[in-house]
Amino acid sequence: MSADSHSLRTILKQPKSAYAVAFACVVAFMGIGLVDPILPAIAAKLDATPSQVSLLFTSYMLMTGVTMLITGWLSSRIGPKRTMLFGLLAIILFAFLGGMANSINGIVWFRAGWGIGNAFFISTALAVIVSVASGGTASAIVLYEAAIGLGMSVGPLLGGLLGGISWRGPFFGVSVLMAIAFLAVFVLLNDVPKPKKRTSLLDPFRALRYPGLFTMAITALLYNFGFFTLLAYSPFVLHMDEHSLGLVFFFWGVLLAITSVIVAPKLTDRFGSVPTLYVMLLLLAVDLAYMGFSVSSQTALVVAIAVAGAILGIINTILTTVVMDVAPVERAVASSAYSFVRFVGGAIAPWLAGKLAEMYGSTVPFYVGAIVVVISILALSTGRRHLAAVK
């Protein structure tokens, strides 16, 4: 792929339908980082421990991953557009109910429902963007990753602003924004043809029999452990208010967006996807270890979080691009299989990070996250021969 195919011009020359789905993606991925700035506030208001509050991530990711197994089955029967709209409606409902909850258990369960809606939307959205965007798969993935990066950056900022008013504010804010996204997709996206072949509930499991896809899924699972250790646990050791946390993770998300859209394509064009992935995973492990070593320094943690954002953006783009091409199955099936493994496997990280901190101290979660990311490098290396066709 040439660098030009990945340039920012591809984002500016897309049909309205692609922009509508991309906007909905922005709001959907805002939901991941939105609760970050309000985790300490929720813990204080509802008298919950860090591990209990971190279940907001765990329930969300667990249900997102499990639901991924049936998204392709549903989409091949009712069509991609209806599947996305169903997911958006679920997010609107459960985000609103989360804002109305009065207990940590209630919020955790409503976040699980939010995760179900998120799965129906995001697993279908990537395939839809690929089908409606101009410029081919590479351009579509650039647009998709740009939407993810923007959502990741704006989510914490909005969470901090609304969370400064009330911890309930971010939940209601997402509900409203998702309602706007629902209308945009409903009006601007024409019906996307159903796949010619109906997807079986067993297809994602069958797809994982391809060694290349399985290698990438396991690598992503282990990488996600480090990712969500940082995202879910670091707010508790920064000791900042909602606005400050929102700004920290806003800049984290901005760097994630910039590197995913601009830097990642240039690195892969020059050095190749897999070699670049090796280096970025190693840098992430070093960064997490540094956070454990410097956990008592607020400045050091802020810098390390920002650096992590730049690294994560590159890794995310490479993983998404490779997964779309590594197995001879439909993209929606490959996405479902891959996402099931990485989300379900990574769901334990937020809760475990809180537990490790409670039992062994604040440095341990970062060290464990670093070790697991190193293991992801070993997993990638073990399956490297199955990725020979990947550039």
N, C-alpha and C positions, 0 to 999 in steps of 0.2 A: 504494500500500500504506500502510496506517496504521501508526503506530509500535507500536500494540498488537499487531499481528500478528507483530512481531519481538521482543516482550518476552520476558524470561526465563521467564515463565509457560509459554510454548510448550514450553520444554525440560523443564519439570517435569510436563507432562501428555501423556506419550507412551506407547504400548504397549511391553511388554517386548521385543518383537522389534526395535523401533527402538533401544532402549537397548543390546541385544546387539550390533547392527551398529555403533552409535556407540562402544561400548567397544573393539571390534576396530579401529575407525578411530583411536582414541587410540593404541593400541599400534603400528599401522601407521605413523602419522606420528611416533611416537617415534623410529622408525628413521632419520628424516632428520637430526635433531639429536643423536641418541644418540652418534655418533662424534666430535662436535665437541670435547668436552673431552679426548679421548684422542688427537687427531691429533698433537700434539707428542710424546706418549709413544710412539706407534707409530713415529714418525720416529726417535726416539732408540733404541728397542729394536731396530728392524730396520734401522738405518743407512740411512734413506731421506731423500730431499729433500722439501721441502714440496710441490713439484709432483707427485712420485710418490705421496705420501700423499693428496693431493687427488683422485687418481684413484679413491679410494673413493667420492667423490661423483659423479665423472664416469661411472664404469661403472654405478653404481646408477641415475642419471638417464637415461643413454643407453638402457639396456635397459628401463627403465620406459616411456620414450617409444615405442620401437619396438614393444614388446609391446602397447601400447595399440591398435595397429591390428587386432589379432586378438581382443581381449577381447570385443567385441560379437558377432563371428562365433561364438565359442565359447559365450557366454552364451545366444544365441538358439537354440542346439542342445541344450545340457545343462541350461539353466536358470540363473538368477542365483545361487541358493543354492549349487549345486554349483560354480559358477565361483569364488565367493568362498572356499569351503572349499578348493578346489584352490590358490588363491593363498596362503591362510593356511598350508597344509601346506608349500608351497615356502619361505615365509619361515622357518618353524620349522626346516626342514632346512638352508637356506643360512646362516642366522644361527649355527646350531650349528657348521657346518663352518668359518665364518669365525673363530669362537673357537678352533678347533683348528689353524688355519693357522700356519705357521712362516716365511712369507715375505710381503713386501709384494705380490708378484704373486698369490700364493694368495688373500690377503684381497680384492684387487681383483676377481678372478674370482668369488669367492663373493658379493661385494657385487653383482655383475652378476646372479647368480642370484636374490639377494634382491630386486633390482629387478624381475625378471620376475614373481615372486610378488606383489610390491606392486602391479604394474599390474593383474593379474587381480582383485585385491581392490578397490583404491580406485576403479577405473573403474566397477565394478559396484555398489559400496557406495553411491555417491551416488544412482544410479537406484533402488536398493532402499529407501533411506531415504525418498526422495520418495514411493515407492509405499506404504510401510507407516506413515509418520508421520501423525499427526493435525494438522489445521490448514493443510493445503495446502503448496504448494511453498515458500513463504516460511518457514514454520515448519521444514520439513525442512532447508532450507539453513542456518538458524540453528543447528539441532542439529548438522549436519555440520561447520560452521565452528567450533562450540564444541569438538567432538571434535578437530578439527585443532589448535586453539589449545592445548588441554590436552595433547595429544600433543607438540606442539612445545615446550611449557614443561617437561613432566615428563621428556622424553627427555634433554636435556642434564643435568638434575639427577641422574637415575639413572645416566647415563653418567659423571658426575663421581664419584658415590659408589662405583659398582662399579669404575670405572677407577682409583680410588685404591688398590684392592686389586690389580688386575691389568688391563692393557689388554684382556685376553680377557673380563673380567667382563661388560661391556655386551652382547657378542654372545650369551653364554649367557643373560643376563637376558631379552633380547628373545625368545629361543627359548622360554623357559618361559612368559612372558606371552602369547605368541602361541598356545601350546598351550591356555591358559585361554580365550583369545578364541575359538579354534576350537570348544571345547566349548560356550561360550555361544551362538555362532551356530548350531551343530548342534542344540542342544536347544530354544532359545527362538524361533528364526526358522522359521516355517512355510514350506513350499515356495512360492516366488514364481512366479506363472505366467510361462511363456516368452512373449516377444513374439509377437504374432500373425503377424508377418512375420519370416522368417529374414534375418539381416543378412549382406550380402555383404562379402567382404574389401575391396572397392572402395568401400563406402559412406562410410567416413571421408574418403577423398579427394574423393568427390563432394560431401560436405557442405562441404568447404572452398571449393567454387565459389560458395557464398553469401557475398557480400562482407562482410556483417556479422560472420559467424563468422570469416572469414579475418582481418578487421581485429583482432578481439579476440585471435586466436591469435598474430598477429605482435606485437601490443602485449605480450601475456603473455610471449612468447619474450624480448623485449628487457628487460622488467622482471625476468624470472627471472635474467638475466645479472647484474644488480645485486644481486638477492636472494642468489644463491649465491656471489657474490664476497664479500659480507659474511659469510655463514655459514661458508664453507670456508676463507677466508684469514685472517680476523681473529684466530682463536686463535693464530696464529703470531706476531703482533705484540703481543699482550697480555702475553706472557711470564709466564703464571700456571701454577700447578699444576692438576691435574685437578679438585680440589674447587672451587677458585676459578672456573675456567672454567665448571664446571657451574652455579654460582650465578649468574654473569653471564648465561648464556643461559637459565637458568630464569626470571629476571625479564624478560628479552627475550620469552620465550614467554608469560608471564603477561600482559604488556601487549598482545601480539598477540591473545591470547584475549579479553581485555576489549574491545578496540576492534572486533574482528570481530563480536562478539555484541551489544554495546551501542551503541557509537559509530557504526559504519558504517550501520546502519539509520536512525538519527536524521539523519545527514548526507545520506543519499540521499533521505529523505523531504522534507527541507527544500530541498536544492539540486539534487537530481537525480543520477543515477549517473555520467554522463559528466563533468559539471563537477567533481564531487567527485574523480573519478579523475584529471583533469588536475592538480588542486592537490596530491593526494597523491603522484603521480609526481614532480612538481617538488620537493616537500619531500624525497622520498627521494634525488633527485639531489644536492640541497644537502647532505643529511646525509652521503652517501658522499664528496662533495668535502671536507667538513669533516674526515672521518676521515683522508683523505689528508694534509690540511694539518696535522692534530694527531697524526700517527702516533707521535710520540715521547712523547706524554703518555698514560699508562695511564688516568688519570681521565677525560680527554676522550673516549677511545675507549669506555670503559664507558658513559658518558652517551649517546654517539652510538648505540651498539648498542641501548640501552634505547629511545631515541626511535625508532629504526628499527623496533623491534618493534611500537610503537603504529601507525606508518604502514603497515607491511606487513599488519597485521590488517585494516585498512580496505580496502586494495587487494585482498586475497584475496577478501573477501566480495563486493565489487562485481564482480570478474571472474567469480566463480562464478555469481552471480545473473544477470548479463547473458548469459553463454554459454548458460544453460539456456533463455533466451527469444529469442535473437537469430536462430536459424535454424529454418525449418519442417521439422525432421527429428526423429527420436526422440532423447530426451535422452541415451541411452546412446551413440548415434552421434555426437552433438554433443560429448559429453564425450571420446570416444576421439579424434576429430579434433583438438580443441583441445589435449588433453593431449599428443598425439604431437608437435605443433609446439613447444609450450612446453618440454617436457622434453628432447627431442632437441636443440633449439636452445640451451637453457640448460646442457646437459651440458658444454660447452666451458669455461664460466666458472671452475669450481674449478681445473682444470688450468692454464688460461691465466693465472689470477691468480698461481699459484705460479711459473710460468715468467717472467712479467713482473717479479716481485719479484726473482728470481734474476738476471735480465739487466739491469734498470734501477733497482732499488731498491724499498724497501718502500712508498713512497707511490703508485707508478704504478698498481697494481691498483685502488685506490679511485677514482683519477681516471678511469681507463678505464671502471669500472663506472658512475660518474656520467654520463659522456658517453653510454653506451649507453642508460641510463634516459631521458636527454633525447631520444634518438632514438625511444624508445617513445612519447613525447608527440607527436612529429611523425607517427609512424605512426597513432596514434589520431586525430589531427586530420585526416589525409589521408582516412581512412575514415569520418569523422564523419557524413557524409550517409547512410550505410548503417545508422546507429544511431538514426534519427529516431524510431522507435517505442519506444525505450528510455526509461524514465522517469528 
